[in-house]
Amino acid sequence: MKKLITIFLFITTVFAANAQEQKSEKEKAVALIKEYYSKKDSISDRSVDSQDFVMKNYKNFKIEFSNDNTVMTFSYNYKFEYASITTYVNDHYTFKNKIVVDFSKIENITLKSIDALKNQKQVYLLNFKAKPGYKIEQYTSEKDGKLPEIPKKVEEALVPVSTNCCDDRDYQEINNKIMQTFNELRKLCETN
């Protein structure tokens, strides 16, 4: 009987230690993600020639996690500006965005580039893909409007990461590091 109790206590201790280690790993991943976005004022891409000006700007990042670090709410604004000297066309608007990601329901997170403007400048985003049968909640406002109360349910959602024109540091290394951190958090949430 003492052996059974000893084995049971050993298994309980190992399980508790493993759970505590996973909690600690989640907290580290969340801390890295929050630190990364706390240092980002905006992620911008602009193009200027003699006639036109185009600016695409992701800003006002707000990132929150549930108490157990399994659900992330990520909010940002997307601002677009266009001005033409020859046609006198001006266009300025902002979309508000918010996504709610349950990491236990995410199949994979990959890096995607969009918005190629002149000089090969790219905006990099993380693409969160839901597992089959699950959806991600996404809120997107109308131009210069408020966020809707009811989300769209989508299979994939994008989160801005960086551009290749804003840092002197190696942006590919930074992009890969933040993507790996998000994927580590996703894997930790799968095991719970």
C-alpha positions in Angstrom: 0.0 0.0 0.0 2.9 2.4 0.8 4.3 1.8 -2.6 1.0 2.7 -4.3 0.8 5.9 -2.2 4.4 6.7 -3.0 3.8 6.1 -6.7 0.6 8.2 -6.7 2.4 11.1 -4.9 5.3 10.9 -7.3 3.0 11.0 -10.3 1.0 13.9 -8.8 4.2 15.8 -8.1 5.5 15.3 -11.6 2.2 16.3 -13.1 2.1 19.5 -10.9 5.7 20.3 -11.8 4.9 19.9 -15.5 1.8 22.0 -15.3 3.8 24.7 -13.5 6.5 24.6 -16.1 3.9 25.0 -18.9 2.4 27.9 -17.1 5.8 29.5 -16.8 6.5 28.9 -20.5 3.2 30.5 -21.5 3.9 33.5 -19.3 7.3 33.9 -20.9 5.8 33.8 -24.4 3.1 36.3 -23.5 5.7 38.6 -22.0 7.8 38.5 -25.2 4.7 39.2 -27.4 3.6 42.1 -25.2 7.1 43.6 -25.1 7.4 43.4 -28.8 4.1 45.3 -29.4 4.8 47.8 -26.6 7.8 49.0 -28.6 5.8 49.4 -31.8 4.3 52.8 -32.3 3.2 51.9 -35.8 4.0 49.6 -38.8 4.1 51.8 -41.8 4.7 51.6 -45.5 4.8 54.7 -47.7 5.5 55.5 -51.3 6.3 59.0 -52.7 7.0 60.0 -56.2 6.7 63.3 -58.0 2.9 63.0 -58.3 1.5 60.7 -55.7 1.8 59.9 -52.0 0.5 56.7 -50.5 0.8 55.8 -46.8 -0.5 52.6 -45.1 -0.2 52.6 -41.4 -1.0 50.0 -38.7 -1.1 51.6 -35.3 -2.6 51.9 -31.8 -1.8 48.3 -30.9 -3.6 46.9 -27.9 -3.0 43.3 -26.8 -4.6 41.5 -23.9 -4.5 37.9 -22.8 -6.9 35.8 -20.7 -5.8 34.9 -17.1 -4.6 31.5 -18.4 -2.9 33.0 -21.5 -4.9 30.9 -23.9 -7.0 33.6 -25.5 -5.6 36.8 -27.0 -7.5 39.9 -28.0 -5.5 42.0 -30.4 -6.7 45.5 -31.5 -5.2 48.0 -34.0 -6.1 50.7 -36.4 -5.4 50.6 -40.1 -5.0 54.1 -41.6 -4.8 54.8 -45.3 -3.7 58.1 -46.9 -3.5 59.0 -50.6 -2.7 62.3 -52.2 -2.1 63.2 -55.8 -0.6 66.4 -57.0 -1.8 66.0 -60.6 -5.4 64.9 -60.0 -5.9 66.7 -56.6 -7.4 63.5 -55.3 -7.1 63.0 -51.5 -8.3 60.0 -49.7 -7.9 59.4 -46.0 -9.6 56.9 -43.8 -9.2 54.5 -40.8 -10.5 51.0 -40.1 -10.6 49.8 -36.5 -9.8 46.1 -36.1 -10.0 43.5 -33.3 -9.5 39.8 -33.4 -10.0 37.3 -30.6 -7.8 34.2 -30.9 -8.2 31.1 -28.8 -4.8 29.4 -29.3 -6.2 26.0 -28.5 -8.3 26.3 -31.7 -5.5 27.5 -34.0 -4.0 25.0 -36.5 -1.0 27.1 -37.5 0.5 30.6 -37.6 2.5 31.6 -40.7 4.2 34.7 -41.9 2.6 36.6 -44.9 3.8 39.7 -46.8 1.5 42.2 -48.5 1.3 45.7 -49.7 4.3 45.9 -52.0 4.8 49.5 -52.8 7.8 51.0 -54.6 11.3 50.0 -53.7 10.2 46.5 -52.7 8.9 47.5 -49.4 6.7 44.9 -47.7 4.3 44.8 -44.7 4.6 41.5 -42.8 1.6 40.0 -41.0 1.0 36.8 -39.1 -1.7 34.6 -40.5 -3.7 32.8 -37.8 -5.5 29.8 -39.3 -8.2 28.1 -37.2 -8.5 24.3 -36.9 -11.2 22.6 -39.0 -14.6 23.2 -37.4 -13.4 26.3 -35.4 -13.5 30.1 -36.2 -11.7 33.2 -35.1 -13.8 36.2 -34.1 -12.9 39.3 -36.1 -14.3 42.8 -35.8 -13.7 45.4 -38.5 -15.3 48.8 -38.6 -16.6 50.6 -41.7 -14.4 53.5 -42.9 -13.8 55.9 -39.9 -16.5 54.0 -38.0 -16.8 52.2 -34.7 -16.2 48.5 -34.2 -19.4 46.4 -34.7 -20.9 44.6 -31.7 -21.2 41.2 -33.5 -18.0 39.7 -34.9 -17.5 38.0 -38.2 -16.5 34.3 -37.8 -13.4 33.7 -40.0 -11.1 30.8 -40.7 -8.0 33.1 -41.0 -7.1 36.4 -39.4 -4.1 38.7 -39.9 -2.0 40.5 -37.3 0.6 43.1 -38.4 4.2 42.4 -37.4 6.7 44.7 -39.2 7.9 46.2 -42.5 11.3 45.8 -44.1 11.8 49.5 -44.2 11.6 50.6 -40.6 14.4 49.0 -38.7 18.2 48.8 -39.1 17.9 45.3 -37.6 17.4 42.2 -39.6 13.6 42.2 -40.1 13.5 38.6 -41.2 15.1 37.4 -37.9 12.6 39.6 -35.9 9.6 38.3 -37.9 10.7 34.7 -37.4 11.3 35.2 -33.7 7.8 36.7 -33.1 6.2 34.0 -35.3 8.0 31.3 -33.3 6.9 32.8 -30.0 3.3 32.8 -31.1 3.6 29.2 -32.3 5.2 28.1 -29.0 2.2 29.6 -27.2 -0.2 27.8 -29.6 1.6 24.5 -28.9 1.5 25.1 -25.1 -2.2 25.7 -25.3 -2.8 22.5 -27.3 -1.4 20.4 -24.4 -3.8 21.7 -21.8 
